[in-house]
Amino acid sequence: MSGLVTDALALLDHLAGQDLDEAAEHAVGLLALIAGQDVESADDSDSTDGRWRIARRTAPDRIISTVDAEARHIHKTQQQRDDGYKAHLAVEPETGLFTAVALRSGAGAAYHEAAVAPGLLAHERGQLHILADAAYATAELRAATGELAFPYCYRPAGQPATLARLIAAAGLRRPVKESFQAGKDLFGLDESQARLHEALLRHLVLIMAALAVCAVTAAAARHGTDTQTGHPTHPDQAPPADPA
């Protein structure tokens, strides 16, 4: 390893100050980052003798691919890890339509959900009621309940947190989750074979278009029939019979 790092540093020193085209400049910059991001001087080294070791830490904003230099490590939890990009999707809860998509690097404050969300909602008009994912509860509570998620409901200032408001917010959550699940199970939302940014984004947009066609078709079918079943009136009520 020390030999590889030493050779890389020697090449960088040789190319310093030379007139390079854009592609070569990018390659040299990438080499400089990769050569230094995962190594540090050996314990008994004076940093000038060319002896290196694997660094006992992860470099901030670490580059993980020379083919796709914008891809990053993604850590949803300590156990759930991935590499690449994070997709941010906006869903209209009443119809289940995906209204916006953003594909961003998997790490960094600039790509956090709170930083990406304004762009997803920039085209919306009027007052918005936004439902978004919250983190799981405390580690102790999660350990006691397994993978149970706790959704949070934030009430607007001046409006009481009545049971009716909480139920309405919880009810809007379900079609959003169903849209994500249908996109994954039926349309391959999370099963793209592509790995590069542009190809992944193309895959997401095509899935959104297919989901939109299905949502519009389902809405037209609902409005074209008068056989919709009414709401249940008590907990023990049997489900409606299948249509003939």
N, C-alpha and C positions, 0 to 999 in steps of 0.2 A: 504494500500500500504506500509506503514512504516513497518508493521509486515512482509510482504513478503521480503522486502529488508533486514531487520534485520536477518531473518532466513537464507537468502542466504549468507549473510556475515558471520554468525556464522558457517555455513557448510563449507565455504571456509577456515575459520580460523582453523577448526578442521582437514581439509584435508591437510593443508599446511605441506610440508615436508614428507608426506607419499609416499611410493613407489607404484605408480599406473601404470597400463598398458596403452598402447597408446590410446585405446578407452576412458578409464576413464580420462586420462589427457585432451583429447579433450573436453569431457563433462564438466570438471571442468573449463577449460579455457573459454568455451562458457558461462557457468553460470556467471563467473566473468564479462565478457563483458556485458551480458544482464542485470545483476543486477545493473550495474552502468551507463549504457549509457543514460538512459532516466530519471534519477532522480538527484536531488541536495538537499542539506540541506535546511530545512525550514528557513524562514526569521529570526526567533528568536532562531534558533538552534545554538549550539556551535560545531556541527559536531560530537559530541560524545554521544548525548542523544538518538540516534536512531529515530529521527523525520525527515522524508523526504517528498518531494513533486515532482510532475512531472516537469522535467526541461523545462524551457521556451526557448528551442532551440533544434535543431536537431544535434545529435552527428555526427561528421565526420565519414565517412565509417560505418554508422549505420547498424548493422545486423538486418534483418527484418524477418528471418525465422530460427528456430532451426533445421528444416529438411534439408534445403539447405542453409548453412551458407554463401555461396558466393554470393547469390542473394542480390541485392541492390535496393534502390529507383532510379528511372529514371525520370529526368525532362527534357523534350524536350523544353517546354516553361513553363511559370508560370501556364498556364491553363492545358496543356497536360502532365499528369503524369502517371507513371506506376511503376510496381515493377518487378524485375527479372533480366533479362540479355538483352544485346544489341547485335543484330546480325550485323556483318559487312560483306558485300558481294562485290566481285569484278566481273564486267561484261565486256565482250569483246563487244564493241559497234556495230561492223559490223555484228556479228552473233547473238548477244543477249545471248550468252552462259555465264553462271555463271562459273567463273574460280577459285574462292577461297571463302572460308567462314571462319569466326572466330566468336565465341560466347564468349563474355567477360562480366565481371561485369558491371552493369549499371552506375557506378559512379567511380570517381577517375582519377587523371591525367594519371596514367599508362594505362588506358583503353580508353583514348581519341582517336578520329578518327586518329589524326596525329601520335599517338604512335602505333596504330594497323596497319595502312596502309602499312608500310614497310614489314611486315610479309605476307600480302596478295599478294604483288608484288615480293616477293623474288625469285619465280620460273620463272619469266619472263626474257626474254633475249633481248638484243639489246636496242635501244633507245625507251623510252616510252613516249606516249602522254597521260597524265592522266587528266580525267575530274572527279571532285569530288563536292559533295554538299557544298554550302556556307550557312552561316546563312542568315536569312531574313534581309531585310534592316532595317533602323532605326525604332524605335517604332512609331514615329510620322507618317512616311510614311506608315507603315503597318496599322495603325489605319485608315488612309485615303483610303486604297486600299483593305482592307479585307485580305484574305488569299493569296494574290498575292505574288509569289516568284520571286526573282531577281537573276538569275544565273550570276556568275561572270566568265569572260574569262581572263585568265592570259597569256600574250604573252611571248614567250621565248626572252631572251635578244638579242638585235640586229635585231629582226624581227619586221617590222612595223605592227601595229594593223589595217590592212586593212579590208574593209567591207567583202571581200571574206573570209578572215581568220575567222572573227567572225561568218559568216554564216556557214562555215564548222564546227566550234566548236558547234554551236547551233544544227546543223543537227545530229551530233553524240550523242547529249543528248537524242534525242527522242527514239531511240531503247533501250537505257538503261532504261529509264522510262517505256517503254512498257514491257520490260522483268520483271521488278519489279511488274508491275500491273498484267501481266498475271500470274506470280507466286502467287500473292495474290488472284486474282479473280477465277482462273481456277484450281490451284493446292493446295490451302490452305497454302501458305507460312507462313502466320501470324495467322493460326488458329489451331495450335497444342494444344492438350489437355494435353500434357506433361508439367511439370514445372521444373523438375530437369535438371541440365546442360547436362549430357550425353544424356538423352532422347531428349532434344531440339535439340542438335547438330545432332543426328541421323535423326531427322525429316527434318532438313535443308538439309542434304546431300542427302536424298532420293528425296526431291523436286528438287534439282539441277540435279540429274540423270534423272528424268522425263523430265525436261525442256531441257536437252541436247538431249535426244531422239527426242523430238518434233522439236528442232532446226535443227538437222541433217536431219530429214525427210522432213521438209519444204525446206531446201536448196537443197536436191536431187530433189524435185518436181519442184523447180524453174529452175534448170539446165536441166530438162528433157522436157521442153516445149519451143516453139518458138512463143508463143502468148502473150508475155509480152507487156503491153501497154507502149507507149513512154511517155516522160515527157510532161506535159501541156505546151502550147505555149503562152497562154494569160489567164488572171484571170477569164474570163467568159466561158472558155471551159467546156463543159459538161463532167461528168465522163463517163468512158467507160461502154458499155452495159455488162450485166451479160453474162457469157459464156453459150452457148446453152447446 
